[in-house]
Amino acid sequence: MISILVGLLSFVSLIGLLVGFILVLSKKEQSKKDGMQILQYSVIGLIIGFGACAVLFKW
């Protein structure tokens, strides 16, 4: 069950990275700021997700 949640967190973080990059490349200043926040949270989510994978699978 926990591994499913960790996988979901990692997947959603990857989607967040994609959305964040798209927003950062947009022309509106507010969209760029929102994109930077999404990128920050996505990177934090990936670090937590991969760290949890390492703990679960004892890498």
PDB file with one MODEL, atoms N, CA, C and O in Angstrom:
MODEL        1
ATOM      1  N   MET A   1       0.819  -1.197   0.000  1.00  0.00           N
ATOM      2  CA  MET A   1       0.000   0.000   0.000  1.00  0.00           C
ATOM      3  C   MET A   1       0.860   1.257   0.000  1.00  0.00           C
ATOM      4  O   MET A   1       0.596   2.204  -0.741  1.00  0.00           O
ATOM      5  N   ILE A   2       1.897   1.252   0.845  1.00  0.00           N
ATOM      6  CA  ILE A   2       2.770   2.418   0.915  1.00  0.00           C
ATOM      7  C   ILE A   2       3.527   2.593  -0.391  1.00  0.00           C
ATOM      8  O   ILE A   2       3.741   3.719  -0.842  1.00  0.00           O
ATOM      9  N   SER A   3       3.934   1.489  -0.999  1.00  0.00           N
ATOM     10  CA  SER A   3       4.671   1.599  -2.257  1.00  0.00           C
ATOM     11  C   SER A   3       3.800   2.178  -3.368  1.00  0.00           C
ATOM     12  O   SER A   3       4.302   2.880  -4.246  1.00  0.00           O
ATOM     13  N   ILE A   4       2.509   1.891  -3.337  1.00  0.00           N
ATOM     14  CA  ILE A   4       1.588   2.472  -4.325  1.00  0.00           C
ATOM     15  C   ILE A   4       1.496   3.981  -4.127  1.00  0.00           C
ATOM     16  O   ILE A   4       1.510   4.740  -5.096  1.00  0.00           O
ATOM     17  N   LEU A   5       1.403   4.414  -2.876  1.00  0.00           N
ATOM     18  CA  LEU A   5       1.334   5.846  -2.587  1.00  0.00           C
ATOM     19  C   LEU A   5       2.629   6.561  -2.976  1.00  0.00           C
ATOM     20  O   LEU A   5       2.595   7.678  -3.494  1.00  0.00           O
ATOM     21  N   VAL A   6       3.760   5.919  -2.727  1.00  0.00           N
ATOM     22  CA  VAL A   6       5.044   6.511  -3.098  1.00  0.00           C
ATOM     23  C   VAL A   6       5.151   6.616  -4.621  1.00  0.00           C
ATOM     24  O   VAL A   6       5.622   7.626  -5.143  1.00  0.00           O
ATOM     25  N   GLY A   7       4.722   5.594  -5.319  1.00  0.00           N
ATOM     26  CA  GLY A   7       4.732   5.644  -6.777  1.00  0.00           C
ATOM     27  C   GLY A   7       3.820   6.725  -7.310  1.00  0.00           C
ATOM     28  O   GLY A   7       4.164   7.413  -8.271  1.00  0.00           O
ATOM     29  N   LEU A   8       2.660   6.883  -6.698  1.00  0.00           N
ATOM     30  CA  LEU A   8       1.734   7.936  -7.096  1.00  0.00           C
ATOM     31  C   LEU A   8       2.330   9.314  -6.839  1.00  0.00           C
ATOM     32  O   LEU A   8       2.187  10.215  -7.666  1.00  0.00           O
ATOM     33  N   LEU A   9       2.995   9.486  -5.702  1.00  0.00           N
ATOM     34  CA  LEU A   9       3.654  10.755  -5.393  1.00  0.00           C
ATOM     35  C   LEU A   9       4.724  11.079  -6.427  1.00  0.00           C
ATOM     36  O   LEU A   9       4.824  12.219  -6.879  1.00  0.00           O
ATOM     37  N   SER A  10       5.516  10.096  -6.801  1.00  0.00           N
ATOM     38  CA  SER A  10       6.563  10.311  -7.798  1.00  0.00           C
ATOM     39  C   SER A  10       5.961  10.649  -9.163  1.00  0.00           C
ATOM     40  O   SER A  10       6.463  11.529  -9.863  1.00  0.00           O
ATOM     41  N   PHE A  11       4.895   9.959  -9.538  1.00  0.00           N
ATOM     42  CA  PHE A  11       4.247  10.217 -10.826  1.00  0.00           C
ATOM     43  C   PHE A  11       3.658  11.625 -10.870  1.00  0.00           C
ATOM     44  O   PHE A  11       3.821  12.341 -11.858  1.00  0.00           O
ATOM     45  N   VAL A  12       2.979  12.015  -9.808  1.00  0.00           N
ATOM     46  CA  VAL A  12       2.370  13.345  -9.759  1.00  0.00           C
ATOM     47  C   VAL A  12       3.453  14.418  -9.758  1.00  0.00           C
ATOM     48  O   VAL A  12       3.264  15.485 -10.343  1.00  0.00           O
ATOM     49  N   SER A  13       4.580  14.153  -9.111  1.00  0.00           N
ATOM     50  CA  SER A  13       5.677  15.116  -9.108  1.00  0.00           C
ATOM     51  C   SER A  13       6.274  15.280 -10.502  1.00  0.00           C
ATOM     52  O   SER A  13       6.650  16.385 -10.892  1.00  0.00           O
ATOM     53  N   LEU A  14       6.359  14.194 -11.244  1.00  0.00           N
ATOM     54  CA  LEU A  14       6.859  14.299 -12.620  1.00  0.00           C
ATOM     55  C   LEU A  14       5.902  15.106 -13.497  1.00  0.00           C
ATOM     56  O   LEU A  14       6.339  15.900 -14.331  1.00  0.00           O
ATOM     57  N   ILE A  15       4.606  14.904 -13.310  1.00  0.00           N
ATOM     58  CA  ILE A  15       3.612  15.691 -14.038  1.00  0.00           C
ATOM     59  C   ILE A  15       3.728  17.160 -13.635  1.00  0.00           C
ATOM     60  O   ILE A  15       3.608  18.050 -14.477  1.00  0.00           O
ATOM     61  N   GLY A  16       3.961  17.408 -12.346  1.00  0.00           N
ATOM     62  CA  GLY A  16       4.154  18.775 -11.865  1.00  0.00           C
ATOM     63  C   GLY A  16       5.371  19.440 -12.482  1.00  0.00           C
ATOM     64  O   GLY A  16       5.345  20.636 -12.772  1.00  0.00           O
ATOM     65  N   LEU A  17       6.435  18.681 -12.683  1.00  0.00           N
ATOM     66  CA  LEU A  17       7.612  19.233 -13.358  1.00  0.00           C
ATOM     67  C   LEU A  17       7.275  19.671 -14.776  1.00  0.00           C
ATOM     68  O   LEU A  17       7.684  20.745 -15.218  1.00  0.00           O
ATOM     69  N   LEU A  18       6.534  18.842 -15.477  1.00  0.00           N
ATOM     70  CA  LEU A  18       6.139  19.175 -16.842  1.00  0.00           C
ATOM     71  C   LEU A  18       5.294  20.446 -16.882  1.00  0.00           C
ATOM     72  O   LEU A  18       5.542  21.341 -17.690  1.00  0.00           O
ATOM     73  N   VAL A  19       4.299  20.516 -16.007  1.00  0.00           N
ATOM     74  CA  VAL A  19       3.430  21.695 -15.958  1.00  0.00           C
ATOM     75  C   VAL A  19       4.229  22.928 -15.551  1.00  0.00           C
ATOM     76  O   VAL A  19       4.034  24.007 -16.110  1.00  0.00           O
ATOM     77  N   GLY A  20       5.130  22.774 -14.578  1.00  0.00           N
ATOM     78  CA  GLY A  20       5.952  23.889 -14.135  1.00  0.00           C
ATOM     79  C   GLY A  20       6.829  24.428 -15.242  1.00  0.00           C
ATOM     80  O   GLY A  20       6.949  25.644 -15.398  1.00  0.00           O
ATOM     81  N   PHE A  21       7.450  23.545 -16.020  1.00  0.00           N
ATOM     82  CA  PHE A  21       8.287  24.002 -17.126  1.00  0.00           C
ATOM     83  C   PHE A  21       7.468  24.737 -18.179  1.00  0.00           C
ATOM     84  O   PHE A  21       7.916  25.739 -18.735  1.00  0.00           O
ATOM     85  N   ILE A  22       6.277  24.241 -18.447  1.00  0.00           N
ATOM     86  CA  ILE A  22       5.416  24.913 -19.425  1.00  0.00           C
ATOM     87  C   ILE A  22       5.055  26.315 -18.943  1.00  0.00           C
ATOM     88  O   ILE A  22       5.081  27.267 -19.722  1.00  0.00           O
ATOM     89  N   LEU A  23       4.719  26.442 -17.656  1.00  0.00           N
ATOM     90  CA  LEU A  23       4.355  27.756 -17.119  1.00  0.00           C
ATOM     91  C   LEU A  23       5.551  28.703 -17.061  1.00  0.00           C
ATOM     92  O   LEU A  23       5.397  29.902 -17.296  1.00  0.00           O
ATOM     93  N   VAL A  24       6.730  28.189 -16.753  1.00  0.00           N
ATOM     94  CA  VAL A  24       7.923  29.043 -16.704  1.00  0.00           C
ATOM     95  C   VAL A  24       8.237  29.592 -18.090  1.00  0.00           C
ATOM     96  O   VAL A  24       8.712  30.720 -18.218  1.00  0.00           O
ATOM     97  N   LEU A  25       7.976  28.809 -19.115  1.00  0.00           N
ATOM     98  CA  LEU A  25       8.270  29.252 -20.479  1.00  0.00           C
ATOM     99  C   LEU A  25       7.177  30.153 -21.061  1.00  0.00           C
ATOM    100  O   LEU A  25       7.307  30.631 -22.188  1.00  0.00           O
ATOM    101  N   SER A  26       6.107  30.387 -20.304  1.00  0.00           N
ATOM    102  CA  SER A  26       5.031  31.235 -20.823  1.00  0.00           C
ATOM    103  C   SER A  26       5.445  32.714 -20.775  1.00  0.00           C
ATOM    104  O   SER A  26       6.464  33.072 -20.186  1.00  0.00           O
ATOM    105  N   LYS A  27       4.640  33.541 -21.398  1.00  0.00           N
ATOM    106  CA  LYS A  27       4.993  34.949 -21.519  1.00  0.00           C
ATOM    107  C   LYS A  27       4.481  35.799 -20.354  1.00  0.00           C
ATOM    108  O   LYS A  27       5.005  36.886 -20.112  1.00  0.00           O
ATOM    109  N   LYS A  28       3.471  35.323 -19.634  1.00  0.00           N
ATOM    110  CA  LYS A  28       2.912  36.098 -18.525  1.00  0.00           C
ATOM    111  C   LYS A  28       3.805  35.991 -17.285  1.00  0.00           C
ATOM    112  O   LYS A  28       4.302  34.916 -16.949  1.00  0.00           O
ATOM    113  N   GLU A  29       3.994  37.125 -16.620  1.00  0.00           N
ATOM    114  CA  GLU A  29       4.859  37.147 -15.440  1.00  0.00           C
ATOM    115  C   GLU A  29       4.258  36.339 -14.288  1.00  0.00           C
ATOM    116  O   GLU A  29       4.983  35.624 -13.595  1.00  0.00           O
ATOM    117  N   GLN A  30       2.950  36.443 -14.076  1.00  0.00           N
ATOM    118  CA  GLN A  30       2.312  35.685 -12.988  1.00  0.00           C
ATOM    119  C   GLN A  30       2.403  34.190 -13.247  1.00  0.00           C
ATOM    120  O   GLN A  30       2.592  33.413 -12.311  1.00  0.00           O
ATOM    121  N   SER A  31       2.274  33.776 -14.497  1.00  0.00           N
ATOM    122  CA  SER A  31       2.387  32.350 -14.821  1.00  0.00           C
ATOM    123  C   SER A  31       3.797  31.844 -14.542  1.00  0.00           C
ATOM    124  O   SER A  31       3.977  30.707 -14.107  1.00  0.00           O
ATOM    125  N   LYS A  32       4.804  32.693 -14.795  1.00  0.00           N
ATOM    126  CA  LYS A  32       6.183  32.298 -14.514  1.00  0.00           C
ATOM    127  C   LYS A  32       6.388  32.088 -13.018  1.00  0.00           C
ATOM    128  O   LYS A  32       7.061  31.141 -12.613  1.00  0.00           O
ATOM    129  N   LYS A  33       5.811  32.964 -12.193  1.00  0.00           N
ATOM    130  CA  LYS A  33       5.945  32.816 -10.746  1.00  0.00           C
ATOM    131  C   LYS A  33       5.237  31.544 -10.270  1.00  0.00           C
ATOM    132  O   LYS A  33       5.761  30.806  -9.435  1.00  0.00           O
ATOM    133  N   ASP A  34       4.058  31.302 -10.804  1.00  0.00           N
ATOM    134  CA  ASP A  34       3.332  30.077 -10.446  1.00  0.00           C
ATOM    135  C   ASP A  34       4.114  28.841 -10.884  1.00  0.00           C
ATOM    136  O   ASP A  34       4.173  27.847 -10.161  1.00  0.00           O
ATOM    137  N   GLY A  35       4.707  28.910 -12.062  1.00  0.00           N
ATOM    138  CA  GLY A  35       5.505  27.793 -12.567  1.00  0.00           C
ATOM    139  C   GLY A  35       6.704  27.504 -11.689  1.00  0.00           C
ATOM    140  O   GLY A  35       7.047  26.343 -11.466  1.00  0.00           O
ATOM    141  N   MET A  36       7.348  28.551 -11.187  1.00  0.00           N
ATOM    142  CA  MET A  36       8.492  28.349 -10.294  1.00  0.00           C
ATOM    143  C   MET A  36       8.062  27.672  -8.994  1.00  0.00           C
ATOM    144  O   MET A  36       8.768  26.800  -8.487  1.00  0.00           O
ATOM    145  N   GLN A  37       6.916  28.066  -8.454  1.00  0.00           N
ATOM    146  CA  GLN A  37       6.424  27.418  -7.237  1.00  0.00           C
ATOM    147  C   GLN A  37       6.084  25.953  -7.490  1.00  0.00           C
ATOM    148  O   GLN A  37       6.392  25.088  -6.670  1.00  0.00           O
ATOM    149  N   ILE A  38       5.452  25.679  -8.624  1.00  0.00           N
ATOM    150  CA  ILE A  38       5.116  24.291  -8.958  1.00  0.00           C
ATOM    151  C   ILE A  38       6.393  23.463  -9.108  1.00  0.00           C
ATOM    152  O   ILE A  38       6.451  22.321  -8.654  1.00  0.00           O
ATOM    153  N   LEU A  39       7.415  24.042  -9.746  1.00  0.00           N
ATOM    154  CA  LEU A  39       8.685  23.325  -9.893  1.00  0.00           C
ATOM    155  C   LEU A  39       9.318  23.037  -8.539  1.00  0.00           C
ATOM    156  O   LEU A  39       9.835  21.942  -8.316  1.00  0.00           O
ATOM    157  N   GLN A  40       9.280  24.011  -7.633  1.00  0.00           N
ATOM    158  CA  GLN A  40       9.860  23.794  -6.301  1.00  0.00           C
ATOM    159  C   GLN A  40       9.158  22.658  -5.574  1.00  0.00           C
ATOM    160  O   GLN A  40       9.810  21.770  -5.026  1.00  0.00           O
ATOM    161  N   TYR A  41       7.829  22.684  -5.568  1.00  0.00           N
ATOM    162  CA  TYR A  41       7.089  21.631  -4.877  1.00  0.00           C
ATOM    163  C   TYR A  41       7.265  20.279  -5.566  1.00  0.00           C
ATOM    164  O   TYR A  41       7.277  19.244  -4.900  1.00  0.00           O
ATOM    165  N   SER A  42       7.399  20.278  -6.875  1.00  0.00           N
ATOM    166  CA  SER A  42       7.592  19.021  -7.594  1.00  0.00           C
ATOM    167  C   SER A  42       8.946  18.397  -7.265  1.00  0.00           C
ATOM    168  O   SER A  42       9.053  17.183  -7.092  1.00  0.00           O
ATOM    169  N   VAL A  43       9.971  19.231  -7.182  1.00  0.00           N
ATOM    170  CA  VAL A  43      11.295  18.705  -6.836  1.00  0.00           C
ATOM    171  C   VAL A  43      11.287  18.156  -5.410  1.00  0.00           C
ATOM    172  O   VAL A  43      11.874  17.107  -5.146  1.00  0.00           O
ATOM    173  N   ILE A  44      10.630  18.854  -4.496  1.00  0.00           N
ATOM    174  CA  ILE A  44      10.526  18.362  -3.126  1.00  0.00           C
ATOM    175  C   ILE A  44       9.779  17.021  -3.114  1.00  0.00           C
ATOM    176  O   ILE A  44      10.181  16.091  -2.414  1.00  0.00           O
ATOM    177  N   GLY A  45       8.702  16.924  -3.884  1.00  0.00           N
ATOM    178  CA  GLY A  45       7.950  15.675  -3.964  1.00  0.00           C
ATOM    179  C   GLY A  45       8.778  14.533  -4.537  1.00  0.00           C
ATOM    180  O   GLY A  45       8.683  13.397  -4.073  1.00  0.00           O
ATOM    181  N   LEU A  46       9.589  14.836  -5.547  1.00  0.00           N
ATOM    182  CA  LEU A  46      10.446  13.791  -6.123  1.00  0.00           C
ATOM    183  C   LEU A  46      11.498  13.327  -5.128  1.00  0.00           C
ATOM    184  O   LEU A  46      11.781  12.133  -5.028  1.00  0.00           O
ATOM    185  N   ILE A  47      12.075  14.263  -4.397  1.00  0.00           N
ATOM    186  CA  ILE A  47      13.078  13.879  -3.400  1.00  0.00           C
ATOM    187  C   ILE A  47      12.454  12.984  -2.334  1.00  0.00           C
ATOM    188  O   ILE A  47      13.033  11.968  -1.948  1.00  0.00           O
ATOM    189  N   ILE A  48      11.274  13.366  -1.864  1.00  0.00           N
ATOM    190  CA  ILE A  48      10.587  12.542  -0.858  1.00  0.00           C
ATOM    191  C   ILE A  48      10.203  11.186  -1.448  1.00  0.00           C
ATOM    192  O   ILE A  48      10.364  10.154  -0.797  1.00  0.00           O
ATOM    193  N   GLY A  49       9.694  11.189  -2.682  1.00  0.00           N
ATOM    194  CA  GLY A  49       9.280   9.939  -3.322  1.00  0.00           C
ATOM    195  C   GLY A  49      10.431   8.979  -3.542  1.00  0.00           C
ATOM    196  O   GLY A  49      10.321   7.793  -3.233  1.00  0.00           O
ATOM    197  N   PHE A  50      11.541   9.484  -4.077  1.00  0.00           N
ATOM    198  CA  PHE A  50      12.681   8.604  -4.332  1.00  0.00           C
ATOM    199  C   PHE A  50      13.354   8.187  -3.027  1.00  0.00           C
ATOM    200  O   PHE A  50      13.874   7.076  -2.922  1.00  0.00           O
ATOM    201  N   GLY A  51      13.344   9.074  -2.036  1.00  0.00           N
ATOM    202  CA  GLY A  51      13.884   8.702  -0.728  1.00  0.00           C
ATOM    203  C   GLY A  51      13.059   7.597  -0.089  1.00  0.00           C
ATOM    204  O   GLY A  51      13.605   6.668   0.505  1.00  0.00           O
ATOM    205  N   ALA A  52      11.743   7.701  -0.215  1.00  0.00           N
ATOM    206  CA  ALA A  52      10.880   6.650   0.336  1.00  0.00           C
ATOM    207  C   ALA A  52      11.058   5.335  -0.422  1.00  0.00           C
ATOM    208  O   ALA A  52      11.008   4.260   0.176  1.00  0.00           O
ATOM    209  N   CYS A  53      11.263   5.420  -1.726  1.00  0.00           N
ATOM    210  CA  CYS A  53      11.529   4.201  -2.506  1.00  0.00           C
ATOM    211  C   CYS A  53      12.829   3.538  -2.020  1.00  0.00           C
ATOM    212  O   CYS A  53      12.904   2.318  -1.877  1.00  0.00           O
ATOM    213  N   ALA A  54      13.828   4.359  -1.776  1.00  0.00           N
ATOM    214  CA  ALA A  54      15.110   3.814  -1.313  1.00  0.00           C
ATOM    215  C   ALA A  54      14.956   3.124   0.047  1.00  0.00           C
ATOM    216  O   ALA A  54      15.558   2.078   0.288  1.00  0.00           O
ATOM    217  N   VAL A  55      14.152   3.713   0.927  1.00  0.00           N
ATOM    218  CA  VAL A  55      13.927   3.107   2.231  1.00  0.00           C
ATOM    219  C   VAL A  55      13.088   1.835   2.104  1.00  0.00           C
ATOM    220  O   VAL A  55      13.375   0.826   2.748  1.00  0.00           O
ATOM    221  N   LEU A  56      12.037   1.893   1.260  1.00  0.00           N
ATOM    222  CA  LEU A  56      11.162   0.718   1.115  1.00  0.00           C
ATOM    223  C   LEU A  56      11.891  -0.479   0.514  1.00  0.00           C
ATOM    224  O   LEU A  56      11.726  -1.614   0.960  1.00  0.00           O
ATOM    225  N   PHE A  57      12.700  -0.204  -0.507  1.00  0.00           N
ATOM    226  CA  PHE A  57      13.352  -1.307  -1.213  1.00  0.00           C
ATOM    227  C   PHE A  57      14.798  -1.520  -0.788  1.00  0.00           C
ATOM    228  O   PHE A  57      15.515  -2.328  -1.378  1.00  0.00           O
ATOM    229  N   LYS A  58      15.227  -0.781   0.255  1.00  0.00           N
ATOM    230  CA  LYS A  58      16.558  -0.925   0.870  1.00  0.00           C
ATOM    231  C   LYS A  58      17.676  -0.851  -0.160  1.00  0.00           C
ATOM    232  O   LYS A  58      18.486  -1.770  -0.282  1.00  0.00           O
ATOM    233  N   TRP A  59      17.711   0.257  -0.903  1.00  0.00           N
ATOM    234  CA  TRP A  59      18.780   0.449  -1.894  1.00  0.00           C
ATOM    235  C   TRP A  59      20.001   0.967  -1.222  1.00  0.00           C
ATOM    236  O   TRP A  59      21.017   1.197  -1.878  1.00  0.00           O
TER     237      TRP A  59
ENDMDL
END
